[in-house]
Protein backbone atom coordinates (compact mmCIF):
# COMPACT_ATOMS: atom_id res chain seq x y z
CA UNK A 1 0.00 0.00 0.00
CA UNK A 2 1.30 3.46 -0.92
CA UNK A 3 1.23 6.58 1.20
CA UNK A 4 1.01 10.19 0.03
CA UNK A 5 3.57 12.30 1.87
CA UNK A 6 4.63 15.92 1.79
CA UNK A 7 7.80 16.68 -0.15
CA UNK A 8 9.89 19.78 -0.66
CA UNK A 9 11.52 21.30 -3.71
CA UNK A 10 15.05 22.64 -3.86
CA UNK A 11 15.74 24.59 -0.70
CA UNK A 12 16.25 28.36 -0.69
CA UNK A 13 15.20 29.48 -4.15
CA UNK A 14 15.84 33.22 -4.46
CA UNK A 15 13.00 35.69 -4.87
CA UNK A 16 14.16 38.67 -6.95
CA UNK A 17 13.09 41.71 -4.94
CA UNK A 18 15.59 44.53 -4.36
CA UNK A 19 15.19 45.84 -0.80
CA UNK A 20 18.27 48.04 -0.43
CA UNK A 21 17.43 51.42 1.11
CA UNK A 22 13.68 50.67 1.05
CA UNK A 23 12.11 53.66 2.79
CA UNK A 24 9.45 53.44 5.48
CA UNK A 25 6.00 54.13 4.05
CA UNK A 26 2.33 53.50 4.73
CA UNK A 27 1.74 52.65 1.04
CA UNK A 28 5.03 52.38 -0.92
CA UNK A 29 7.06 49.18 -1.14
CA UNK A 30 8.86 46.87 -3.52
CA UNK A 31 7.40 44.08 -5.66
CA UNK A 32 9.29 40.97 -6.72
CA UNK A 33 9.72 39.52 -10.15
CA UNK A 34 6.93 37.02 -10.79
CA UNK A 35 7.66 33.36 -10.01
CA UNK A 36 6.33 30.98 -12.66
CA UNK A 37 4.78 27.84 -11.16
CA UNK A 38 3.49 26.37 -14.45
CA UNK A 39 6.40 23.92 -14.82
CA UNK A 40 6.99 22.88 -11.17
CA UNK A 41 3.28 22.79 -10.29
CA UNK A 42 4.00 23.20 -6.58
CA UNK A 43 0.98 22.92 -4.32
CA UNK A 44 2.42 25.61 -2.03
CA UNK A 45 5.51 27.71 -1.52
CA UNK A 46 7.02 28.61 1.83
CA UNK A 47 8.45 32.15 1.85
CA UNK A 48 10.98 33.61 4.27
CA UNK A 49 12.21 37.20 4.35
CA UNK A 50 14.90 38.83 6.43
CA UNK A 51 15.74 42.53 6.39
CA UNK A 52 18.33 44.65 8.15
CA UNK A 53 17.09 47.98 9.47
CA UNK A 54 19.18 51.11 9.83
CA UNK A 55 19.94 52.25 13.36
CA UNK A 56 17.03 53.93 15.11
CA UNK A 57 14.03 53.23 17.26
CA UNK A 58 11.12 51.72 15.32
CA UNK A 59 7.90 53.75 15.13
CA UNK A 60 4.68 53.64 13.09
CA UNK A 61 3.58 49.97 12.91
CA UNK A 62 7.10 48.75 13.81
CA UNK A 63 6.66 46.18 11.06
CA UNK A 64 7.68 44.98 7.62
CA UNK A 65 4.74 43.54 5.70
CA UNK A 66 5.01 40.79 3.10
CA UNK A 67 2.05 40.58 0.73
CA UNK A 68 1.39 38.11 -2.06
CA UNK A 69 0.25 38.64 -5.60
CA UNK A 70 -0.79 36.18 -8.26
CA UNK A 71 -2.73 35.58 -11.42
CA UNK A 72 -4.83 32.83 -12.96
CA UNK A 73 -3.93 33.88 -16.51
CA UNK A 74 -0.37 32.75 -17.24
CA UNK A 75 -0.53 34.03 -20.85
CA UNK A 76 -1.73 37.59 -20.23
CA UNK A 77 -1.30 38.15 -16.48
CA UNK A 78 -3.65 40.53 -14.72
CA UNK A 79 -2.31 41.42 -11.28
CA UNK A 80 -4.12 43.28 -8.47
CA UNK A 81 -3.28 46.82 -7.33
CA UNK A 82 -0.49 48.27 -9.47
CA UNK A 83 1.61 45.08 -9.61
CA UNK A 84 3.57 44.59 -12.85
CA UNK A 85 5.38 41.30 -12.17
CA UNK A 86 8.87 42.82 -12.23
CA UNK A 87 11.30 43.80 -9.47
CA UNK A 88 10.21 47.42 -9.06
CA UNK A 89 9.03 50.10 -6.67
CA UNK A 90 5.27 50.06 -6.11
CA UNK A 91 2.71 52.26 -4.40
CA UNK A 92 -0.10 50.08 -3.17
CA UNK A 93 -3.76 51.01 -3.28
CA UNK A 94 -5.14 52.06 0.10
CA UNK A 95 -6.54 49.67 1.15
CA UNK A 96 -4.53 47.15 -0.84
CA UNK A 97 -6.12 44.24 -2.70
CA UNK A 98 -3.08 42.06 -1.94
CA UNK A 99 -3.36 39.31 0.68
CA UNK A 100 -0.98 39.52 3.63
CA UNK A 101 1.43 36.56 3.72
CA UNK A 102 3.32 37.55 6.86
CA UNK A 103 4.56 40.30 9.15
CA UNK A 104 8.04 40.88 10.52
CA UNK A 105 7.92 42.91 13.72
CA UNK A 106 10.82 45.22 14.54
CA UNK A 107 10.16 46.07 18.17
CA UNK A 108 13.69 46.86 19.32
CA UNK A 109 16.25 49.47 18.29
CA UNK A 110 17.30 49.13 14.65
CA UNK A 111 20.63 48.18 13.17
CA UNK A 112 19.56 44.54 13.50
CA UNK A 113 18.36 41.93 11.02
CA UNK A 114 14.77 40.85 11.56
CA UNK A 115 13.53 37.55 10.10
CA UNK A 116 10.09 36.21 9.27
CA UNK A 117 8.58 33.03 7.92
CA UNK A 118 8.34 30.49 6.59
CA UNK A 119 4.84 31.50 5.51
CA UNK A 120 2.49 29.61 3.21
CA UNK A 121 1.73 31.49 -0.01
CA UNK A 122 -1.16 29.15 -0.89
CA UNK A 123 -2.86 29.97 2.44
CA UNK A 124 -3.07 33.62 1.36
CA UNK A 125 -4.89 32.54 -1.82
CA UNK A 126 -7.50 30.28 -0.25
CA UNK A 127 -5.27 27.19 -0.20
CA UNK A 128 -4.16 27.11 -3.87
CA UNK A 129 -0.85 28.47 -5.15
CA UNK A 130 -1.42 30.59 -8.30
CA UNK A 131 0.20 29.70 -11.64
CA UNK A 132 2.27 32.86 -11.35
CA UNK A 133 2.89 34.57 -8.05
CA UNK A 134 5.24 36.92 -6.23
CA UNK A 135 5.65 39.06 -3.13
CA UNK A 136 5.44 42.73 -2.25
CA UNK A 137 7.43 44.03 0.73
CA UNK A 138 6.38 47.21 2.55
CA UNK A 139 8.56 48.67 5.30
CA UNK A 140 6.63 50.65 7.91
CA UNK A 141 9.18 50.80 10.72
CA UNK A 142 9.92 54.54 10.63
CA UNK A 143 13.33 54.27 8.98
CA UNK A 144 14.91 52.78 5.87
CA UNK A 145 16.35 49.33 5.34
CA UNK A 146 20.10 48.85 4.93
CA UNK A 147 21.68 50.17 1.71
CA UNK A 148 23.49 46.83 1.23
CA UNK A 149 21.34 44.35 -0.73
CA UNK A 150 23.27 41.39 0.74
CA UNK A 151 21.82 42.35 4.17
CA UNK A 152 18.36 41.23 2.97
CA UNK A 153 17.19 37.73 2.07
CA UNK A 154 14.06 36.72 0.15
CA UNK A 155 13.67 33.00 -0.48
CA UNK A 156 11.05 30.34 -1.08
CA UNK A 157 10.82 26.56 -1.10
CA UNK A 158 8.21 24.68 -3.14
CA UNK A 159 5.95 22.09 -1.50
CA UNK A 160 4.41 19.12 -3.31
CA UNK A 161 3.05 15.63 -2.63
CA UNK A 162 4.84 12.38 -3.36
CA UNK A 163 3.72 8.78 -3.30
CA UNK A 164 5.85 6.44 -1.19
C-alpha positions in Angstrom: 0.0 0.0 0.0 1.3 3.5 -0.9 1.2 6.6 1.2 1.0 10.2 0.0 3.6 12.3 1.9 4.6 15.9 1.8 7.8 16.7 -0.1 9.9 19.8 -0.7 11.5 21.3 -3.7 15.0 22.6 -3.9 15.7 24.6 -0.7 16.2 28.4 -0.7 15.2 29.5 -4.1 15.8 33.2 -4.5 13.0 35.7 -4.9 14.2 38.7 -7.0 13.1 41.7 -4.9 15.6 44.5 -4.4 15.2 45.8 -0.8 18.3 48.0 -0.4 17.4 51.4 1.1 13.7 50.7 1.1 12.1 53.7 2.8 9.5 53.4 5.5 6.0 54.1 4.0 2.3 53.5 4.7 1.7 52.7 1.0 5.0 52.4 -0.9 7.1 49.2 -1.1 8.9 46.9 -3.5 7.4 44.1 -5.7 9.3 41.0 -6.7 9.7 39.5 -10.1 6.9 37.0 -10.8 7.7 33.4 -10.0 6.3 31.0 -12.7 4.8 27.8 -11.2 3.5 26.4 -14.4 6.4 23.9 -14.8 7.0 22.9 -11.2 3.3 22.8 -10.3 4.0 23.2 -6.6 1.0 22.9 -4.3 2.4 25.6 -2.0 5.5 27.7 -1.5 7.0 28.6 1.8 8.4 32.1 1.8 11.0 33.6 4.3 12.2 37.2 4.3 14.9 38.8 6.4 15.7 42.5 6.4 18.3 44.6 8.1 17.1 48.0 9.5 19.2 51.1 9.8 19.9 52.3 13.4 17.0 53.9 15.1 14.0 53.2 17.3 11.1 51.7 15.3 7.9 53.8 15.1 4.7 53.6 13.1 3.6 50.0 12.9 7.1 48.7 13.8 6.7 46.2 11.1 7.7 45.0 7.6 4.7 43.5 5.7 5.0 40.8 3.1 2.1 40.6 0.7 1.4 38.1 -2.1 0.3 38.6 -5.6 -0.8 36.2 -8.3 -2.7 35.6 -11.4 -4.8 32.8 -13.0 -3.9 33.9 -16.5 -0.4 32.8 -17.2 -0.5 34.0 -20.8 -1.7 37.6 -20.2 -1.3 38.2 -16.5 -3.6 40.5 -14.7 -2.3 41.4 -11.3 -4.1 43.3 -8.5 -3.3 46.8 -7.3 -0.5 48.3 -9.5 1.6 45.1 -9.6 3.6 44.6 -12.9 5.4 41.3 -12.2 8.9 42.8 -12.2 11.3 43.8 -9.5 10.2 47.4 -9.1 9.0 50.1 -6.7 5.3 50.1 -6.1 2.7 52.3 -4.4 -0.1 50.1 -3.2 -3.8 51.0 -3.3 -5.1 52.1 0.1 -6.5 49.7 1.1 -4.5 47.1 -0.8 -6.1 44.2 -2.7 -3.1 42.1 -1.9 -3.4 39.3 0.7 -1.0 39.5 3.6 1.4 36.6 3.7 3.3 37.5 6.9 4.6 40.3 9.1 8.0 40.9 10.5 7.9 42.9 13.7 10.8 45.2 14.5 10.2 46.1 18.2 13.7 46.9 19.3 16.3 49.5 18.3 17.3 49.1 14.7 20.6 48.2 13.2 19.6 44.5 13.5 18.4 41.9 11.0 14.8 40.8 11.6 13.5 37.5 10.1 10.1 36.2 9.3 8.6 33.0 7.9 8.3 30.5 6.6 4.8 31.5 5.5 2.5 29.6 3.2 1.7 31.5 0.0 -1.2 29.2 -0.9 -2.9 30.0 2.4 -3.1 33.6 1.4 -4.9 32.5 -1.8 -7.5 30.3 -0.3 -5.3 27.2 -0.2 -4.2 27.1 -3.9 -0.8 28.5 -5.2 -1.4 30.6 -8.3 0.2 29.7 -11.6 2.3 32.9 -11.4 2.9 34.6 -8.0 5.2 36.9 -6.2 5.7 39.1 -3.1 5.4 42.7 -2.2 7.4 44.0 0.7 6.4 47.2 2.6 8.6 48.7 5.3 6.6 50.7 7.9 9.2 50.8 10.7 9.9 54.5 10.6 13.3 54.3 9.0 14.9 52.8 5.9 16.3 49.3 5.3 20.1 48.8 4.9 21.7 50.2 1.7 23.5 46.8 1.2 21.3 44.4 -0.7 23.3 41.4 0.7 21.8 42.4 4.2 18.4 41.2 3.0 17.2 37.7 2.1 14.1 36.7 0.2 13.7 33.0 -0.5 11.1 30.3 -1.1 10.8 26.6 -1.1 8.2 24.7 -3.1 5.9 22.1 -1.5 4.4 19.1 -3.3 3.1 15.6 -2.6 4.8 12.4 -3.4 3.7 8.8 -3.3 5.9 6.4 -1.2 
